[in-house]
Amino acid sequence: MTTPDPSQQSALTHRDFPASFVFGVATSSYQIEGAAHEDGRGDSIWDTFCREPGRILDGSSGDIACDHYHRLDEDLDLIASLGVRAYRFSVAWPRVQPDGRGAVSEAGLAFYERLVDGLHARGIEPHLTLYHWDLPQPLQDAGGWVNRETAQHFAEYAGVVARRLGNRVRSIATLNEPWCSSILSYQLGEHAPGLRDRKLALAAAHHLLLGHGLAMRRMRELELSAELGIVLNLTPMDAATPDPADVAAAQANDGTSNRWFLDPLLRGEYPQDTWDAYGPDVPQVQAGDLAIISQPNDFLGVNYYSRGLLSASGHVKPQTSSYTDMGWEVYPQGLRDLLRRLHADYTLPPLSITENGAAYPDVLEDGAVHDAERVAYLDGHLRALHSAMQAGVKVTGYFAWSLMDNFEWAWGYARRFGLVYVDFGTQQRTLKDSALWYREFLKG
Ligand code: IFM
């Protein structure tokens, strides 16, 4: 399937969505802030990981990143210039609690307070994420997410942030993409802490979910005005053919990538087929854990980038499809399929598309970046979202990933997801065509 050319279709605008629908842009702390060693910020596992040779494609780190910490006002003006109603950001745990427990850094909290103040001053809703992967290194030294106590420390940290900001932000998500901070990080070795052990990864995943539940419980006690929930990266898994072996492969991948997180959160149980397939690697689940994990959420954040296409021999890449710079298939229909499937299979809180976007090898020429492929990507996915909503799925928001080019984890600065181009030598920001397109979309 090729990506539709938006110029050939009737224009979709924000007016096609309900008036209450929230459009925004998203970032995360380690990917943009820089100032990695300032104002008492402790090391996170990503600081450590970036120092290990060979971990990051271009040998870089988030030490400076987009220097957002020092350019807060400029960046807030940038966000406002797009005409978005909301901004999704994450709090760096090691800025707030350098050791991951105990002492709280006033300077760290003050930075996020300034950020929230600056958003309010510009009429933009703050959407806060507590954990976008930057675990304080001292907690990793004690086992990281494999250690059950990390879940308790996370709940304590959630309470600290929520007490300060929980009545001033529109939403708080506990975790961003626990699949990444467990499977990708402890089993596949691609993200910090870079381990390759499935049993450890499944323990980490369980403790992340437990941490979510304990943090929810802690924050509920505070009776905050913020809506509380969690963000999952979900990848619909299609079978390449109706052959039962291909269908079984798709089902198995759906279990490990999606249902392993959805089912405990929304049904209070792990999916039996995947549990059986994991054999002796399954996590130790204590009595009461699943009740804590499955307490009600005010929203579920869905991050969608692409689908998986499976045959019995592994992932298939159709030649007729187009691909982003990450090698991910451009497949807007997958977003509609995913949303409709969630709606059919689960009892859901309102959904929000908390990330959606694409990396392309952008070039800055004469002060412009003509990223037509990203425009087509965004347009196609907004159309797919709109169609799912027409079919009855309740979705309350959409956040483009990302506000600006940033540190793309193991890819360093070699992949650009921004609507805004960042020259990492000068830190100059330039609106790409996609940013101008989004602005027009929002103006209608
Ligand atoms: O950059 C990441 C983000 O941190 C989490 N979701 C996926 C994005 C693109 O890889």
Boltz pocket constraint, residues with backbone or C-beta under 6 A from the ligand:
constraints:
  - pocket:
      binder: B
      contacts: [[A, 28], [A, 31], [A, 177], [A, 303], [A, 355], [A, 401], [A, 407], [A, 408], [A, 417]]
      max_distance: 6.0
